[in-house]
Amino acid sequence: MPLFACFILPWGLHRIQAQSGTSAGMALHQVFLDNISGTINADSPVTATFTIRDTVSGTRDRYRCLVTWRGSTSILYDKKSMKIAFINDETDSERDVLLPGLGRTDSKINLDAASVDRSHIRNRIAMELFNSYSRLPYATETDGRHGITGTYVQVWTDGRYSGLYCMTDRVNRKLLGVKKTKDSQVRGVIYKCKSFGSGCFLKTDGTQPQSGDSSWNAWEVKYPNQYPAHVWDPLCQLMDVPWDTTPDQDYPDLVRQHFYWDNLVDLYLLTLVAGVADMGYKNSYLSLQDFTAAQRFIITPWDMDHSFGATYCGVPLIDVNTLMGQSNWSKVIPFRRLLQNPDLGFVTALANRWAQLRDGVLSVNNVSELIYGYADLFDSTGAWQNERDTWNYNPVTLGETARDEADYMVQWYSANHQRLDELLTPYITGVISPVQDDASNPVYDMQGRYVGQYPYFNSKGLYIQGNKKTLVR
């Protein structure tokens, strides 16, 4: 469907009174953006006052902030996503804040409009599932979580109702545990693929990045904030790997030299489970904790609105009964080859991971509870009716209740769960052991959580290895 088909005649914004919004113990926080110094846009931040109100206690926390629109596609819609950067009142320097539902302090958050998602929860559900079972192979401040967290709020902008938004943290250096640049020595890097092109398929475009380039070959540097030429070296080297000429028997080892096997399995399973329709390296992050220590790349998912039975334009998704799935991952290095040849071990690892999770966090009952939990929250608080009154038909049709689309999502997931079981069961091995990255020397934290493999694991602290306590200095 062409992009213009998403746009319906604009639906007029109107004022909605901010009520307490509680029912059966459910509540949504309210966010007020006031005292805005100019017209909000995508390029030049404007100052504003950010107030978040707890609708149960009535407590209000107020911060000074900078506001911009965000997103490359979502900015085309009338209801736009926003980026909020918190600043000190007097110095205008960045200020870390702790907001409800986000679990960590940060100086920036996103307000996700989910304009084309008829449910407003697809990205949130997919991310919660990923966070429930996938962890980084090294210790971080967030216990290895690297998907974003989020909580829903209703937003008013200068007294005008703006809609139902998901307030989220961001994928950044702190979340990914990336080593900080020190004394001009770049150690950790974060890249984001921003468009489809040769770079999206880990192919060179015939050019070389130059010092000062923040963008190159469909990619952009998200960390560090300085761009010496060598900041691109890890990505350039990844593109130079002989992916197409390496013999099959050596390919799995080649993949493990540059990626964490568990991360690839967890990520691809997510795209199959949630039916993600618009993801490859585009709509994900590629990070290296410390390339001076010869570590490997981590892939972190991002925008997954187009999932659970819906395309990028919010229309129902045609089911595909194949492990190649709906996403672009099956077309890119290294997934393409790993999926085409089951003898390489990736499909078996995928099947074993599915066998671990299908009756637990990925069960139909668990996912249905997540979906209906949000739908009931929106309906009981009146937030869905507010959203529908303001944004129905702009750009997509919204059901009379949030449960309408939730019913469709649950029906889709139940059918998809059965399809995945049929596809993956033949590849499940007889013994299902914990999936760990090259787990000959697994390392656990003191709570028994897998954090990596020795000697690749190099974070300082007290850990468990080989059933013994080990101090990493």
Secondary structure, DSSP 8 states (H G I E B T S, - for coil): --GGGG---------------EETTEE-EEEEEES--S---SSS-EEEEEEEE-TTT--EEEEEEEEEEE-SSGGGSSS-EEEEEEE-TTT--B--B--TTT-S-BSEEEEE--TT-SSS-HHHHHHHHHHHH---SS--TTTT--S--EEEEEEEETTEEEEEEEEE----HHHHT----BTTB---EEEEE-SSSGGGGT---S----TT-SEETTEEEEE-SS--GGGGHHHHHHHHS-TTTS-GGGHHHHHHHHB-HHHHHHHHHHHHHHT--S-SSBTEEEEES-GGGT--EEEEE----S-SSB-TTSSB-----STT-SSGGGGSTTHHHHHH-GGGSHHHHHHHHHHHHTTTTTSHHHHHHHHHHHHHHHHHHTHHHHHHHHHTTSSS---SSHHHHHHHHHHHHHHHHHHHHHHHGGG--S------TTTTSEEE-TTS-EEEETTT----EEEEETTEEEEE-
